[in-house]
Amino acid sequence: MAPFAGEGDYSFGFLTSRENLIFGIQRRVRIDRDRDVLRGVNVYVISTRISVAFEDPEAVVMGVNVG
């Protein structure tokens, strides 16, 4: 699949079958906690690294500016 060669901000959408998707999730999960004293709440941020790829790039349809 060739990258889109344009200027500016674009939104992209991909259509493919579920069996064509490959997901990777890193085991290291990071949890950060912060206290907002003025609102009286705890704020949690949970982050990890993920990756998505296509097994067969020829079986993917890409749409540009779909939003």
PAZAKE-364208 format. One record per residue (C-alpha): x, y, z. Coordinates in steps of 0.05 Angstrom, whole numbers, plus 5000, padded with zeros to 4 digits. Each point is the difference from the previous one (the first is absolute). Last residue first. Layout:
! PAZAKE-364208
XYZ...
***
This chain:
! PAZAKE-364208
471352455174501649584938505650454976503849434966497249294993504449384999497649324976503949405025500749304970506450164961503550155066499349265021501849895073498350725019503550335059498050295068504750195056498850145073504050345055497250095070496750555040495350075059498750715025496550075067497150655029497950015073494450495017498650565048498950544947505050495031504649445025501049674933504249395020504349654948501149274985504149694945499149274979505049704950498849344966506049594977497349404963500550334931493949874957500549774927494049944954499849694931493850144957498249594937495349535038495650605018498750154926502350664972497850724996504850555021498350735015504550604996499450725023504150554968503850615022504050374948504249814940499349374959503849384983495749445030504649415015500049424950496949345021
***
